[in-house]
Each structure stands twice: as C-alpha cells, then as structure tokens.
C-alpha cells in the first residue's frame, strides 16, 4: 500500500495563506496539513508516499526532505509543470506508472482529518473505497448516494443536487483507497479518454462519476461517522478547521470569540447562547419554509408595517413600539439619543454598558447582595441619574423583579423625573404565577418615563432572524431613536414571522412553560452536587457557582471532553474572579447530557 497526495494546485481562494506556500503547507491548529498527512500515513504502516507537486513545489520538497528524512517513508515527487492550466485530473494521471503497480491511498492536499482515517481505510477489506460523511448544510462539493450494501451508486455534482432528499446524500471526504487492478483496467483508461476529449482542466471525480455507473465497478462508501474532518478551500474554511482541530484552552477561546455561527459545528451542544428549543413548532417552521422562495426575492416592508405587526403581537399602540434588528440595534440607536447620567445594575447584558457612549454611567454592584434585586438601591439611584437600566429577569443571574416591584420602581422613577429602561427579554420564561409584562398601553401611558425592551430572538426561538422591540409612550423619544435606524432594518423572513406569529401564540406559551419546568428540574439536580450552587432563576438559563473549582478550566474541559459549550463568567466584570458559569435551559435530552457532564466533572 502506498499513499498519493495531489499537491500541485495554487490555492488562490486561500489568499494570503498561499502567497508563498502550496495548500498543504498551511497551518491548522498549529500544525501544517502536510505534517498531519504524513503522520497519518506513518501510523497506518504505509512505507511509500508520492507527491504530485507544482505551485511552490520546490519549497514543499525541501520541507519534507528536511523534516521527514529520518522516517521509514520513501518519498517520491512528481512535477506537474502545467499546474497553472491543469487540474487534479492531470496530477492524478501523472502518477499512473505508480498507481497501476500498487494499491493506493489517494488524498487531496487541502484536507484535515483524524489520523485514524487512513489506517481505517488500509485495514478495510474492501478493495476500492471512498471515505464519505453524512451530508450537512455547511458542506460543499460532490456528494454520493449508496445502495443498501454501502456501494456508491452515484457521484452527484453540487449543481445537480436535489435538496429535498439531502438526507440521503453523503459528502465525499476526498480520501480514497484504490486497487491497482481497478486503476489499471478501469480508471486510468477512462481518465485518458476523458482528458483526450475534454482537456486537462477538470477533476478526477468527474471520471469516478462515470465509472460508478458500470455494473462491474464497485466503490464502497466508508462512512466515517463523527470522525472530524474539513476541506479547506478559503480563509473561512481555515478558520472553521482551526476551531475543529484545536484543543483545550485554545479551542474554547476560539469558539467563544465567534459569538455564534455554531451551526457550523453541528455536533457541539451550545449551552452558551440562549434560544428557546421548543418554539417555533414544527408546523410554524414548515409554514416559514413554504414561503422561503417568495421571501428570498422580496423586499421587506418599511418600519411602519413592522410596527403594525408588533402592535398585533404585543397589544400596544403602533405609535408606542419600534421593531429592531435584534434588541441590540435598538439599544445602540437609543445610545445615540439618550444623554446624561445612567445607572445600570451589574453584572448584566453588556450592551447596556457599552452602547450609551454619550452618557456617564453609574454602576450598581449587585454582587454586594449575592446578585439579587435590591429595590431600595435601585430607587436610591433614581435620585441622582437621568435614566435607570434594569434587566428583569437579569442576565446572567436570572433574578426578576415582581410586578409590584416593577410598578413601585416606575412610580418612584417618575416622581424623580427619571427614565426607567426595563428589559424584559426573558420574562416569558417565568413561572406562571410570577409572569407579567409592562408592555401594556395603560402602564406605558401612566409612566411615560418607562421604556420597555424585549428581545424576540431569545425567547421566541428565532435568534437567526434578529428581532426585538422597544416600547414607550414617549413618542418623541421613539421618533429620535427611529432617526438612527434604517427604513429596511429587518428582512422579509423576520417580517413574515411577525405577521404569522399570532396563529401560534398558544404554542409559544406552552413552549415557555416547558422551559420553566425543565429549569426547576435542572436547578434541583445541580444543587444535589456537593460544593455547587445553582441560583434560582426565572429565565431560560441558570447561574451556577462552582465554589473553589476553576470555572474557566471547567468550561474548557466540558468542550474538550463532552463537546458542550458553557459560558464562563469568571472574567466578566463584577464577578471578581469568582468561579461562576451560566448554562442555558434546553430540551430534556440536551439538558440530561449537560447534567451528566457536570456531575462527571465535579463529583
């Protein structure tokens, strides 16, 4: 058995990373791709490795000779002088004299994969094998279908894919095991005929597509399961691969620095970001999907229509509400308008600290009261500031003002001519007998100093749509805030969601009640672990003190061992290095996986 790497390409899409290197010299998680490939070949017991080189070929040859001359591998280099005008079909053809004499592991130069993949292919008793993975939405390129025996029946170009049956597809990993008999009697003759007819600027998989239809040809699809791999075509692919193959603290820090986009890491359980797993329902989602072709090509309505949709949902006057591209857009827009001195209870959602850049900010340190609500301190702050910001339930503590407390605070703030900004983004997750809203016309009209902020994405399960509202009877303030927003600030999908939501409003209430039930179960289970304290919460998350156990190390270990992402709070302001984490409340199965990981780590 020998290995063959096709490494002649220029890798133009990788930009600066291949200005002076061929693709396999690019580093991923601190190691070059070629280093990883050679290590995998050595571990598989292979004794010969062939490289077809071209672009920056001498640098690659020199590197391999300098760094791997002491290994048991024999290296053979073939020069594709036409690398700039040909493609990998020709690079493969140039190695024909070798691959017709010995079985070959074929690999492309822009791949990263688990070392075990090569050995698994070598050990597999099947003669001709393609490594394949279940198709996922982030994948690009050729896919295949397989019969019940696992043999590949079709190679399908991405332009010919039918996404209605995407669940039946497998993505080629672009690592193959090919027998010398297959190459000599079938594949090379087809390759030669194809190049004679169509030229050199094509891909070797194009001929595999034809060969797969021959009745005597059987290429087995070896499904790699959860084994990590990635194809690196551009800078974003490189960034994703760095996350997938980094370890420990480096991996955790990289993931956290992304602030989302975790659909790319589909096996990771995200307990960091806060989204309702029970809503929208399957029926609501299907309704949104049916309208996708129309909405994709349609302009959304302007702000007036969005405000009308919000009026229907929340029951407040259209003139009292403003829809934003997430609550963050609205907070930023208010930050351009509101001036003076502001009091903020901390620790809290960082936008209330970051966005009021024209204001002097006074911090109310809730850690002094074990991160609970101190109503008298909030009222006292109203004596000296122009606006008080309160998040209820608070993030990250989950502590909530009662309705009586919220009204009392609004009354006191009004008596001091102080604005009260009340963020109730998580209030729908509160227990039934504690749940309320200040989004009512009577309340807003009575307290014109009151501004209510509500994130729709978090509690309504549509974080990707980016929706939020602010509401106040101070219409002059809303007009000023609106001046800092675009007329088309939300997209057509978000507008259709707002328009359709009321049909499923009762399902939303049920979904929030499920979260409240799960939250109570999780708090009880966590508090049974010695040395750990889960704080009482009315939100879809729980703040947990780990005592003397390093919260950062704990979060790193959870990602490394269990592929679970958790929010570390130790570096957040006003935790003073204490070991706190915040975990989202998700569905039963995911919560059980989290609880199991917490117990194993801490007990």
Residue pairs with C-beta under 8 A, 6 or more apart in sequence:
1 44
1 45
1 46
1 102
1 103
1 104
1 105
1 122
2 46
2 47
2 48
2 49
2 50
2 98
2 99
2 102
2 103
2 104
2 105
3 37
3 41
3 46
3 48
3 49
3 50
3 104
3 105
3 106
3 107
3 118
4 49
4 50
4 51
4 52
4 92
4 95
4 98
4 99
4 104
4 105
4 106
4 107
5 24
5 34
5 37
5 49
5 50
5 51
5 52
5 107
5 108
5 109
6 52
6 88
6 91
6 92
6 106
6 107
6 108
6 109
6 204
7 22
7 23
7 24
7 34
7 51
7 52
7 53
7 54
7 57
7 60
7 109
8 22
8 52
8 53
8 54
8 55
8 57
8 80
8 83
8 86
8 88
8 91
9 22
9 23
9 54
9 55
9 83
9 87
9 88
9 91
9 109
9 110
10 18
10 22
10 54
10 55
10 83
10 84
11 17
11 18
11 22
11 23
11 26
11 55
11 110
12 18
13 233
13 234
14 23
14 26
14 232
14 233
14 234
14 235
14 238
15 234
15 235
17 26
17 235
17 238
18 26
18 55
18 56
20 56
20 59
21 56
21 59
21 60
22 53
22 54
22 55
22 56
22 57
22 59
22 60
22 109
23 33
23 109
23 110
23 232
24 32
24 33
24 34
24 37
24 60
24 109
24 110
25 32
25 33
25 34
25 56
25 59
25 60
25 63
26 32
26 33
26 110
26 232
26 238
27 33
28 36
28 112
28 232
28 238
28 241
28 242
28 245
29 241
29 242
29 245
29 246
29 247
29 250
30 246
30 250
33 109
33 110
33 111
33 112
33 232
34 60
34 63
34 64
34 109
35 67
36 112
36 115
37 107
37 109
37 111
38 49
38 64
38 68
38 71
38 73
39 115
40 113
40 115
40 116
40 117
40 118
40 119
41 49
41 73
41 105
41 118
42 71
42 72
42 73
43 115
43 116
43 118
43 119
44 105
44 118
44 119
44 121
44 122
45 119
45 122
46 73
46 105
46 118
46 122
47 72
47 73
47 74
48 73
48 74
48 76
48 102
49 73
49 74
49 75
49 76
50 75
50 76
50 77
50 78
50 95
50 98
51 60
51 61
51 64
51 75
51 76
51 77
51 78
52 78
52 79
52 80
52 91
52 92
52 94
52 95
53 60
53 61
53 77
53 78
53 79
53 80
54 79
54 80
54 81
54 82
54 83
54 84
54 91
55 83
55 84
57 77
57 79
57 83
61 77
64 75
65 75
68 75
76 98
78 94
78 95
80 86
80 90
80 91
80 94
82 90
82 200
83 91
85 200
85 201
86 200
86 201
87 200
87 201
87 202
87 203
88 108
88 203
88 204
89 191
89 194
89 195
89 200
89 202
89 203
89 204
89 206
89 207
90 195
90 200
92 99
92 106
92 191
92 204
93 188
93 191
93 192
93 195
96 183
96 188
96 191
98 104
99 178
99 180
99 183
99 188
100 180
100 183
100 184
100 188
101 180
102 180
103 127
103 177
103 178
103 179
103 180
104 177
104 178
104 180
104 183
105 118
105 121
105 122
105 175
105 176
105 177
106 175
106 176
106 177
106 178
107 118
107 174
107 175
107 176
108 174
108 175
108 231
110 231
110 232
110 233
111 173
111 174
111 175
111 229
111 230
111 231
111 232
112 229
112 230
112 232
112 241
112 244
112 245
113 131
113 173
113 175
113 224
113 227
113 228
113 229
113 230
114 224
114 227
114 228
114 229
116 227
117 131
117 173
117 175
117 224
117 227
117 229
118 175
120 222
120 224
121 129
121 131
121 175
121 176
121 177
121 222
122 177
124 177
124 220
124 222
126 177
126 220
126 222
127 177
127 179
127 181
127 182
128 176
128 177
128 178
128 179
128 182
128 217
128 218
128 219
128 220
129 176
129 177
129 219
129 220
129 221
129 222
130 144
130 152
130 172
130 173
130 175
130 176
130 208
130 219
130 220
130 221
130 222
131 172
131 173
131 174
131 175
131 176
131 222
131 224
132 144
132 146
132 152
132 170
132 171
132 172
132 173
132 221
132 222
132 223
132 224
133 139
133 170
133 171
133 173
133 223
133 224
133 227
133 229
134 170
134 171
134 223
135 143
135 166
135 167
135 169
135 170
135 171
136 171
136 266
137 263
138 240
138 263
138 264
138 266
139 171
140 158
140 231
140 233
141 158
141 171
141 172
141 174
141 231
142 155
142 156
142 157
142 158
142 171
142 172
142 205
142 209
143 155
143 156
143 158
143 161
143 169
143 170
143 171
143 172
144 152
144 153
144 154
144 155
144 156
144 169
144 170
144 171
144 172
144 212
144 221
145 152
145 153
145 154
145 156
145 168
145 169
145 170
146 152
146 153
146 170
146 221
147 153
150 220
150 221
150 222
150 223
151 218
151 219
151 220
151 221
152 212
152 219
152 220
152 221
153 212
154 209
154 212
154 213
155 172
155 205
155 208
155 209
155 212
156 169
156 209
157 209
161 169
170 221
170 223
172 205
173 224
173 229
173 231
174 205
174 231
178 187
182 217
186 211
186 214
186 217
187 207
187 208
187 211
190 207
190 210
190 211
191 204
191 207
194 202
194 206
194 207
194 210
195 202
208 219
211 217
211 219
212 219
226 267
228 244
228 245
230 237
230 240
230 241
230 244
230 245
231 237
232 238
232 241
240 264
240 265
242 254
243 251
243 254
243 255
243 258
243 265
244 265
246 254
247 560
248 556
248 560
249 552
249 556
251 556
251 559
251 560
252 555
252 556
252 559
252 560
255 262
255 265
255 268
255 559
255 565
256 272
256 565
256 568
260 273
260 463
262 268
262 270
262 273
262 565
267 563
268 559
268 563
268 564
268 565
269 562
269 563
269 564
269 565
269 586
269 590
269 593
269 594
270 565
270 584
271 564
271 565
271 566
271 567
271 583
271 584
271 586
271 590
271 594
272 565
272 566
272 567
272 582
272 584
273 463
273 584
274 395
274 426
274 458
274 539
274 540
274 541
274 584
275 457
275 458
275 461
275 463
275 584
276 458
276 459
276 460
276 461
276 511
276 512
276 515
276 540
277 461
277 586
277 587
277 590
278 461
278 510
278 511
278 512
278 514
278 515
278 587
279 460
279 461
279 504
279 507
279 508
279 511
279 512
280 288
280 460
280 461
280 462
280 497
280 504
280 507
281 504
281 507
281 511
283 504
284 500
284 503
284 504
284 507
287 500
288 493
288 496
288 497
288 500
291 496
292 493
295 492
295 493
295 496
296 492
298 492
299 488
299 492
300 306
300 488
300 490
300 491
300 492
300 494
300 495
301 495
302 487
302 488
303 322
303 323
303 482
303 485
303 487
303 489
304 318
305 495
306 323
306 489
306 490
306 495
306 498
307 318
307 321
307 322
307 323
308 318
309 323
309 495
309 498
309 499
310 316
310 318
310 321
310 322
310 323
310 469
310 498
311 317
311 318
311 321
312 498
312 502
313 498
313 501
313 502
313 505
314 321
314 437
314 439
314 454
314 469
314 471
315 439
315 440
315 441
316 439
316 440
316 441
316 444
316 471
317 441
319 475
319 478
320 441
320 444
320 471
320 472
320 473
320 475
320 478
321 469
321 470
321 471
322 330
322 469
322 470
322 471
322 478
322 481
322 482
322 485
323 467
323 468
323 469
323 489
323 490
323 498
324 330
324 333
324 467
324 468
324 469
324 470
324 485
324 489
324 490
325 466
325 467
325 468
325 489
325 490
325 494
326 455
326 457
326 466
326 467
326 468
327 351
327 423
327 425
327 453
327 454
327 455
327 456
327 457
327 468
327 469
327 470
328 351
328 355
328 468
329 466
329 468
329 485
329 489
330 453
330 468
330 469
330 470
330 481
330 485
331 351
331 352
331 355
331 453
332 351
332 355
332 484
333 481
333 482
333 484
333 485
334 355
334 356
334 421
334 451
334 470
334 481
335 355
335 356
335 357
335 358
335 359
336 358
336 481
336 484
337 477
337 480
337 481
337 484
338 356
338 358
338 359
338 386
338 387
338 419
339 358
339 359
339 386
340 359
340 360
340 385
340 386
340 387
341 359
341 360
341 361
341 362
341 384
341 385
341 386
341 387
342 356
342 359
342 360
342 361
342 362
342 385
342 386
342 387
342 388
342 389
343 361
343 362
343 363
343 364
343 378
343 381
343 382
343 384
343 385
343 387
343 388
343 389
344 352
344 353
344 361
344 362
344 363
344 364
344 388
344 389
345 364
345 366
345 378
345 389
345 390
345 391
345 394
346 353
346 363
346 364
346 365
346 366
346 573
346 574
347 366
347 367
347 371
347 396
347 397
347 569
347 572
347 573
347 574
347 575
348 389
348 391
348 394
348 395
349 391
349 395
349 423
352 389
352 391
352 421
352 423
353 361
353 573
359 386
359 387
362 381
362 384
362 385
363 574
364 374
364 377
364 378
364 381
365 574
366 372
366 373
366 374
366 394
366 397
366 399
366 574
367 574
367 575
367 576
368 374
369 377
371 394
371 397
371 399
371 535
371 543
372 397
372 399
373 392
373 394
373 399
373 400
373 401
373 405
375 401
375 405
375 408
375 409
378 388
378 390
378 409
379 408
379 409
379 412
379 413
381 388
382 388
382 409
382 412
382 413
382 416
382 418
382 420
383 416
385 418
386 418
386 419
387 418
387 419
387 420
387 421
388 409
388 413
388 418
388 419
388 420
388 421
389 421
389 423
390 401
390 409
390 420
390 421
390 422
390 423
391 423
391 425
392 399
392 400
392 401
392 406
392 422
392 423
392 424
392 427
393 399
393 400
393 424
393 426
393 427
393 429
393 430
393 537
393 538
393 539
394 400
394 539
395 425
395 426
395 539
395 541
396 541
396 543
396 567
396 569
396 572
396 580
396 582
397 535
397 537
397 543
398 426
398 535
398 536
398 537
398 538
398 539
398 541
398 542
398 543
399 535
399 536
399 537
399 538
400 427
400 430
400 434
400 538
400 539
401 409
402 434
403 436
406 422
406 436
406 438
407 443
409 420
410 420
410 422
410 438
410 443
410 447
410 449
410 450
411 447
413 419
413 420
413 447
413 449
413 450
414 420
414 447
414 448
414 449
417 449
418 449
419 449
419 450
419 451
420 447
420 449
420 450
420 451
421 451
421 453
422 438
422 450
422 451
422 452
422 453
423 452
423 453
423 454
423 455
424 437
424 438
424 439
424 452
424 453
424 454
425 453
425 454
425 455
425 458
425 459
425 468
426 458
426 459
426 538
426 539
426 540
426 541
427 435
427 436
427 437
427 538
428 435
428 459
428 508
428 509
428 512
429 459
429 512
429 515
429 516
429 519
429 538
429 539
429 540
429 585
430 436
430 516
430 538
430 539
431 516
431 538
432 513
432 516
434 538
437 452
438 444
438 450
438 452
439 452
439 454
439 471
441 473
443 450
444 450
444 452
444 471
444 472
444 473
445 473
447 473
448 472
448 473
448 474
449 474
450 472
450 473
451 470
451 471
451 472
451 474
451 477
452 470
452 471
452 472
453 468
453 469
453 470
454 468
454 469
454 470
454 471
455 467
455 468
456 462
456 465
456 467
456 468
456 469
457 463
457 464
457 465
457 466
457 467
457 468
458 540
459 512
459 540
460 467
460 501
460 508
461 511
462 494
462 497
465 490
465 491
465 493
465 494
465 497
466 490
466 494
467 490
467 494
467 497
467 498
470 478
470 481
472 478
501 508
515 540
515 585
518 585
518 586
518 587
518 588
518 591
519 537
519 540
519 542
519 585
521 591
522 534
522 542
522 583
522 585
522 591
522 594
522 595
523 534
523 536
523 537
523 542
525 595
526 532
526 534
526 542
526 544
526 595
526 598
527 533
527 534
529 598
529 599
529 602
529 603
530 602
530 603
531 546
531 547
531 548
531 549
531 602
532 544
532 545
532 546
532 547
532 598
532 602
533 544
533 545
533 547
534 542
534 543
534 544
535 542
535 543
535 544
535 545
537 543
540 584
540 585
541 582
541 583
541 584
541 585
542 582
542 583
542 585
543 569
543 580
543 581
543 582
544 580
544 581
544 582
544 583
545 578
545 579
545 580
546 554
546 579
546 580
546 581
546 602
547 579
548 579
549 579
549 602
550 570
550 579
551 568
551 569
551 570
551 578
551 579
551 580
551 581
552 568
552 570
552 571
554 566
554 568
554 579
554 581
554 601
554 602
555 565
555 566
555 567
555 568
555 581
557 601
558 564
558 565
558 566
558 597
558 598
558 601
559 565
559 566
561 597
561 601
562 593
562 597
564 593
564 594
564 597
566 581
566 582
566 583
567 581
567 582
567 583
568 581
569 575
569 578
569 580
569 581
569 582
570 577
570 578
570 579
570 580
583 594
585 591
586 594
